[in-house]
Amino acid sequence: GKVSFIHPIYRPIPILWKGFIYAFSFVISKFWALTKTAASTQGQIQSGKTLKQFLVVLTRALVIAVTTSTILQDIYLPPSRVSMSTLIQNQWLPSSLSRYEIISPLFTSHMDSNVSEGESKEVDTE
């Protein structure tokens, strides 16, 4: 039967985690923008750049959020890594996830049998 504790793909991040990640990323990005603005302008007010600043903060927040989500998903919600011995022991082979199958030749030729017996033919290049 189907085993529920084996996951062939990355599991989705719970919605509560996502909300926290995106909120945290936006706060970090906004804080980064504020410290950068304060350091570069020394308190002067810049007009006409609010939309650009917002888009920079939003883009930075999205990059931070996606990176954080990827790292957390890889650490806490990865696909199952099952050893070959476990697959054999639980008689899970062949698995529906197997990418390997037996390949049999469509035909055999006389040359193939000579090569398999250790004989080799030299090619005359002149």
C-alpha positions as CSV (number, residue, x, y, z in Angstrom):
1,G,0.0,0.0,0.0
2,K,0.8,3.7,0.0
3,V,3.2,4.8,2.7
4,S,2.3,8.3,4.1
5,F,5.6,9.2,5.6
6,I,7.5,9.1,2.3
7,H,7.4,12.3,0.3
8,P,8.7,12.2,-3.3
9,I,8.7,16.0,-3.6
10,Y,9.2,19.0,-1.4
11,R,6.2,19.5,0.8
12,P,4.4,22.9,0.7
13,I,5.2,25.5,3.4
14,P,2.3,26.0,5.8
15,I,0.4,29.2,5.3
16,L,1.3,30.5,8.8
17,W,5.0,30.1,8.0
18,K,4.5,31.9,4.7
19,G,2.8,34.8,6.4
20,F,5.5,35.1,8.9
21,I,8.3,34.8,6.3
22,Y,6.8,37.5,4.1
23,A,6.1,39.9,7.0
24,F,9.6,39.4,8.4
25,S,11.1,39.9,4.9
26,F,9.2,43.1,4.4
27,V,10.3,44.4,7.9
28,I,13.9,43.5,7.2
29,S,13.8,45.2,3.7
30,K,12.1,48.3,5.1
31,F,14.7,48.6,7.9
32,W,17.5,48.1,5.4
33,A,16.0,50.9,3.2
34,L,15.6,53.2,6.2
35,T,19.2,52.7,7.4
36,K,20.6,53.2,3.9
37,T,18.5,56.3,3.3
38,A,19.4,57.8,6.7
39,A,23.1,57.1,6.1
40,S,23.1,58.6,2.5
41,T,20.9,61.7,3.0
42,Q,21.7,62.4,6.6
43,G,18.1,63.3,7.3
44,Q,17.2,65.3,4.2
45,I,13.8,64.6,2.7
46,Q,13.9,63.4,-0.9
47,S,10.7,64.1,-2.8
48,G,9.6,62.2,-5.9
49,K,11.4,58.9,-5.0
50,T,8.7,57.3,-2.8
51,L,7.4,55.0,-5.5
52,K,10.8,54.0,-6.6
53,Q,11.8,53.4,-2.9
54,F,8.7,51.4,-2.3
55,L,9.3,49.2,-5.4
56,V,12.9,48.6,-4.3
57,V,11.7,47.7,-0.8
58,L,9.1,45.4,-2.2
59,T,11.5,43.7,-4.6
60,R,14.1,43.2,-1.9
61,A,11.4,41.8,0.4
62,L,10.3,39.3,-2.2
63,V,13.9,38.2,-2.9
64,I,14.5,37.7,0.9
65,A,11.2,35.9,1.3
66,V,11.8,33.5,-1.6
67,T,15.3,32.8,-0.4
68,T,14.2,32.2,3.1
69,S,11.3,30.0,2.0
70,T,13.7,27.9,-0.1
71,I,16.2,27.4,2.7
72,L,13.5,26.5,5.2
73,Q,11.8,24.2,2.8
74,D,15.0,22.4,2.1
75,I,15.9,22.0,5.8
76,Y,12.5,21.2,7.3
77,L,10.3,19.9,4.4
78,P,12.6,18.1,2.0
79,P,11.7,15.1,-0.2
80,S,12.3,11.7,1.5
81,R,15.7,10.3,1.0
82,V,15.3,6.5,1.2
83,S,18.2,4.2,1.0
84,M,18.3,1.2,-1.4
85,S,18.5,-1.2,1.6
86,T,15.2,0.3,3.0
87,L,13.6,-0.1,-0.4
88,I,14.7,-3.7,-0.7
89,Q,13.8,-4.5,2.9
90,N,10.3,-3.2,2.6
91,Q,9.8,-4.7,-0.8
92,W,9.1,-1.3,-2.4
93,L,11.0,-2.1,-5.6
94,P,10.2,-1.5,-8.3
95,S,8.8,1.8,-7.0
96,S,6.4,4.0,-8.9
97,L,9.1,6.6,-8.5
98,S,11.8,4.4,-10.1
99,R,13.5,6.0,-13.0
100,Y,15.3,2.8,-14.0
101,E,14.1,-0.1,-16.0
102,I,15.6,-3.1,-17.7
103,I,16.7,-2.3,-21.2
104,S,16.9,-5.2,-23.6
105,P,18.5,-4.9,-27.0
106,L,16.2,-5.1,-30.0
107,F,18.6,-7.2,-31.9
108,T,22.1,-8.6,-31.6
109,S,24.7,-8.7,-34.3
110,H,27.7,-10.9,-35.0
111,M,30.0,-8.0,-34.3
112,D,28.5,-7.5,-30.8
113,S,29.2,-11.1,-29.9
114,N,32.8,-10.8,-31.1
115,V,33.4,-7.6,-29.0
116,S,31.8,-9.3,-26.0
117,E,34.2,-12.2,-26.3
118,G,37.2,-9.9,-26.1
119,E,38.0,-9.7,-29.8
120,S,38.6,-6.3,-31.4
121,K,39.0,-5.3,-35.0
122,E,41.4,-2.6,-36.1
123,V,40.3,-0.1,-38.6
124,D,42.7,0.6,-41.5
125,T,43.0,4.4,-41.7
126,E,45.2,4.4,-44.9
